[in-house]
Amino acid sequence: MGLVRAAVVTPWYSELVTDPETGETHTATQYGGAYCPAVMVKYSLKSCQDVTSQRAENLIPEPNALTVEVVCEDTVLEQIEGDGDPVLWSEVI
């Protein structure tokens, strides 16, 4: 088991949640009070940095995607790839 650095294309976090008091559902777009890449919520990462390199006004809403550079265990990267998030490149560090 070793550390790897990789560029991953991932959507922003969003999750359908139900209010326990009202039973109404809505889409949560923040995790812990902040907008973040879905890969940060789903996996145990050592670090995660947005490397999309595109001005916010040029980002298109569909597909909902950004590129992040992550550092994680190689087994975690295998899980990310297995779940369908495209990995653009990776290297052992």
C-alpha positions in Angstrom: 0.0 0.0 0.0 1.5 3.3 -1.1 0.6 6.9 -1.7 -0.4 8.2 -5.1 -1.1 11.6 -6.6 -3.8 11.7 -9.3 -6.0 14.1 -11.3 -9.6 13.1 -11.0 -12.7 14.4 -12.8 -15.5 14.5 -10.2 -18.9 16.3 -9.8 -19.6 18.8 -7.1 -21.1 17.2 -4.0 -24.9 17.0 -4.0 -27.2 14.6 -2.2 -30.9 14.1 -2.0 -31.9 14.5 1.7 -35.2 14.3 3.6 -36.2 16.6 6.4 -37.1 14.3 9.3 -39.7 16.8 10.7 -41.5 17.7 7.5 -40.7 14.7 5.2 -39.8 17.1 2.4 -36.9 16.2 0.2 -34.3 18.6 -1.2 -30.9 18.5 -2.8 -28.1 19.4 -0.4 -25.2 21.0 -2.2 -23.0 21.7 0.8 -21.1 19.3 3.1 -20.1 20.6 6.4 -21.2 24.1 5.4 -19.0 24.3 2.2 -19.3 23.4 -1.4 -16.8 20.6 -2.2 -16.0 18.0 -4.8 -17.9 14.8 -4.3 -14.7 12.8 -4.2 -13.8 14.6 -1.0 -17.0 13.3 0.7 -16.9 9.8 -0.6 -13.3 8.8 0.0 -10.5 9.1 2.5 -8.1 11.5 0.9 -4.8 12.9 2.3 -5.3 16.1 0.2 -7.6 17.4 -2.5 -7.0 20.6 -4.6 -9.1 22.1 -7.4 -7.0 22.2 -10.6 -9.8 22.9 -13.1 -8.1 26.1 -14.2 -11.2 27.7 -15.7 -12.8 31.0 -14.8 -16.1 30.5 -12.8 -18.2 32.3 -15.4 -17.0 29.9 -18.1 -18.0 26.7 -16.1 -21.0 25.0 -17.7 -23.6 23.5 -15.4 -23.9 20.2 -17.4 -21.9 18.2 -16.9 -21.4 19.1 -13.3 -17.7 18.4 -13.2 -14.4 19.7 -12.0 -10.8 18.4 -12.0 -9.1 17.9 -8.7 -5.6 16.7 -7.8 -5.8 14.2 -4.9 -3.3 12.4 -2.8 -4.5 9.1 -1.4 -3.6 5.5 -0.8 -3.4 3.4 -4.0 -6.3 1.3 -2.8 -8.5 4.4 -2.5 -7.6 5.4 -6.1 -8.7 1.9 -7.2 -12.1 2.6 -5.6 -12.4 6.0 -7.2 -11.7 4.4 -10.6 -14.0 1.5 -9.9 -16.9 3.9 -9.1 -16.5 5.6 -12.5 -14.8 8.9 -11.8 -12.3 9.4 -14.6 -8.7 9.5 -13.6 -6.6 11.6 -16.0 -3.2 10.6 -14.7 -1.7 9.2 -11.6 1.8 8.7 -10.1 3.3 6.9 -7.1 4.8 9.4 -4.6 
